[in-house]
Amino acid sequence: MNRPRPRARVVVRARDPLLRSLIAERLSGLEEIAVQEDGARTPGARGEDGGMEADAVVEVMSAAPGLTPREMEVLGLLADGLANKEIGARLGISAHTAKFHVESLLRKLDAANRAEAVREGIGRGLIGV
């Protein structure tokens, strides 16, 4: 039985080879999709073999973008509505150090403010509701 020519080519990238294989296996079960594991190509790039361009790249990213254990603690306290001074008191650090951790969280979560950081944390499964 001839398989129909794929309508889309998807490149799967993930650091974890088992996760990459699992995703590729699941996607390859879908008809009309050609799956390539861990390709370095991006959508629109031609393959070395001159094959079809990738229509999409599935890139797995970790939920926590490089957050330290301390930043995870601070994120939880932000979710509780604590101010920098209260966060510092809870963690035994200065309010200035707490502010530094909050600013680092905002940058790493690409959040404009504390509420947005908490929303991102919930959305990424870093903190419970």
N, C-alpha and C positions, 0 to 999 in steps of 0.2 A: 504494500500500500504506500503510495507516494504522499509524503507530508506536504501540505501547501507551502508555497514560498512565504517566508516570514514577512509580515508587514512592518515590523519594528525590531530593532536590535537594541538590547539592553545590556549595559556593562554593570557588573556587580562588583563593588569595592568594599572591603571590610578588612580590618587588621586581623581579626580572628578568622583563621582559615575554615574552621568548622562552621561558624556562622555564615561565612561567605558561601560555602558549599550548600548549606541548608537553604539559603535564600535563592541561590541559582537553581537548585533542584526544584523548588516550589514554582519558580517563574517558568522554568523550562516545560513544566506540565501544561502551561497555557498555550493554546494553539496560536499561530501567527506571531510568535515572539521568539527571536533568536537570542540566546543568553550567552554572554561571555563573562567568565569569572576574572576578577581582579585586573581588568584591563587598565592601562594608563591613559587611554583615550577619553576624551570628553565629547559631549554631544556635538555633532557636526564634523568631527575629525575622521579622516580616512584611515582605515587599518593598514598595517604593513603589507597585508596580503591584497590590498586594493579592494577589499570587500566593502559591504554596505556600511554606511555611516551609522554610528550609534545614535539612536533617537532619544535615549534617556540613559542616565547613569544613576544607579542606586548605590549611594554611598552611606554606609552605616557609621553613625557618629555616636559617641558615648553620651549618655543622658547628662552626665556631669562634666562640663567642659573644663577639666583640669581643676576642679574645686578641691581645696585642701580640706582635711578633716575639720580644722578650725572654722573655715568658711562655711562648711555644712552646718556646724553648730550655730554660727551667727545667722545663717539663713533661717534656721528653725526659730530662733529668737525674734527675728524680724517678723516671721509669720505670727508670732504671739503678740506683736504690736509694740515691742520694747524699743525705747530710745537708746541712743549710743551709750549714755551714762548708765542705763539699766543693764544693757548688754555687758558693758565693762564690769559692773558689779557682779553679775551672775558668773562671769568667766574668770574673774580675778585679774582683769587687765584694765588699763586706763581707758577713759572715754575716747581719747585720741587714737589709741590702738584699735578700739572697736570701730571708730569712724574709718580707719584705714581698711579694715576688713570689709566693711559695708561698701566702700568705694570700689574695692577689688571685685566684690560680688557683682556690683552694677556693671562693671566693665566686662566681666566674663560672661554674664548672662545677657549682655547687650540690653540692659534695662535703663530707662530714663530716671526712675525713682524707686523707692523702697517697695511700694505697692506692686509695681511692675515686676520687680525681682521676685517677689513672693508668688505672683501669678505665673511667672516663668518656671519657678521651682515646682509649683503644683503641676503645671502642664508637662514638665519633664519627669515627673514622678520622684522628685528629690525630697519632697515633703508631703505629708498626708494632709487631707482636708479636715 
